[in-house]
Amino acid sequence: MTSTKNKINHRYLFKDIVCGFSEVEIEGSLFFIKHLSALDQVELEVLEEKFYDAAKEKGLPTEEESMKRLQEEEMWLPEDETKITEQKRYIESLRNTKKQLYLKSEIEKTSEQLKEAESKFIELQASKDGLLGQTCESYSRSRVSDHYVLDSFYKSNTLEERAFLPEVIDDMPASELYQVVRVYNDSIGAFNDHNIQTLTLQDFYSACYPFSDNVMNFFNKPLFQLSTNQVKLIVFTRMFKNIFENYPKMPEEIKKNAEKVIDYVNAQDKAKEVVDTLDKDGASTVMGATKEDYEYLGYKENPDGRSLSDMLKAKGGRMDMSDLIETMT
């Protein structure tokens, strides 16, 4: 069990990642969902080609053929495709812009704009997919997804005997398949990058940081034998371990929020350029910066009450690095 009413239990998440499987129940029967590795997915790529060829033989159109029909019937116009392309470019521009920001207020504003832009893109893409309908590509992806899901179910926690044999999968009633897929999605959906990153920031997990440099210390397995979730756990652990070692003055209130931690690191790196500018050019203020922004950058009022701006004025508009260190938190 990894969550309750959409609330993630990170201890359960950690246990399942370490064990390499999740325990679920379907109509009173217990099943074990194996967390697949990159190697497990190789055979699925071959299977996708098989389903694609079978769909084409049955007369299903390809995405290219379906799109050509929509254009001929003026159901999907060039300007509709342009909207999707422009939205993708807008999202990419926001992501690039966010990397260049160092003021907390601007980072938060851009983050909101990015969420709205991504939501709009999803809506536009869903409209297009709805018009395209069933194609060779969508059919093969769907069938591979079904096999991927059902191949993950085992009868016991030894993960030796599959719950659904290949011949059973092809003949499984749609209602039963839907139920199994729903249970799978509810369980495995919890193992996304955001949740695994947040797991590595929990207090109970911090004791694992010193052991993350050696894969064998974690799972006693070679890297290629690890599940995708186990690999991610190691990667994110190393990433945040390195961040906390190099940014010891990070505000405590953001240390449990993966997105804010990453934003903070980007902001600090960008802020170094601002500090250099202050030192070289004698700038007295940072354009648009608030007191909260200065604190986010690592500056605060000194015990004698002088702010960064006050100190700059007292220094004649110029401060060297030793002066700036006096204001660091």
Secondary structure as GFF3:
##gff-version 3
##sequence-region A 1 329
A	DSSP	beta_strand	3	4	.	.	.	ID=ss1
A	DSSP	beta_strand	7	8	.	.	.	ID=ss2
A	DSSP	alpha_helix	10	19	.	.	.	ID=ss3
A	DSSP	beta_strand	21	26	.	.	.	ID=ss4
A	DSSP	beta_strand	29	34	.	.	.	ID=ss5
A	DSSP	three_ten_helix	39	41	.	.	.	ID=ss6
A	DSSP	alpha_helix	42	57	.	.	.	ID=ss7
A	DSSP	alpha_helix	63	72	.	.	.	ID=ss8
A	DSSP	alpha_helix	78	100	.	.	.	ID=ss9
A	DSSP	alpha_helix	104	132	.	.	.	ID=ss10
A	DSSP	alpha_helix	136	150	.	.	.	ID=ss11
A	DSSP	beta_strand	153	154	.	.	.	ID=ss12
A	DSSP	alpha_helix	166	171	.	.	.	ID=ss13
A	DSSP	alpha_helix	174	188	.	.	.	ID=ss14
A	DSSP	alpha_helix	193	199	.	.	.	ID=ss15
A	DSSP	three_ten_helix	203	211	.	.	.	ID=ss16
A	DSSP	alpha_helix	215	219	.	.	.	ID=ss17
A	DSSP	three_ten_helix	223	225	.	.	.	ID=ss18
A	DSSP	alpha_helix	228	246	.	.	.	ID=ss19
A	DSSP	three_ten_helix	252	254	.	.	.	ID=ss20
A	DSSP	alpha_helix	258	281	.	.	.	ID=ss21
A	DSSP	alpha_helix	291	297	.	.	.	ID=ss22
A	DSSP	alpha_helix	308	314	.	.	.	ID=ss23
A	DSSP	alpha_helix	321	325	.	.	.	ID=ss24
###
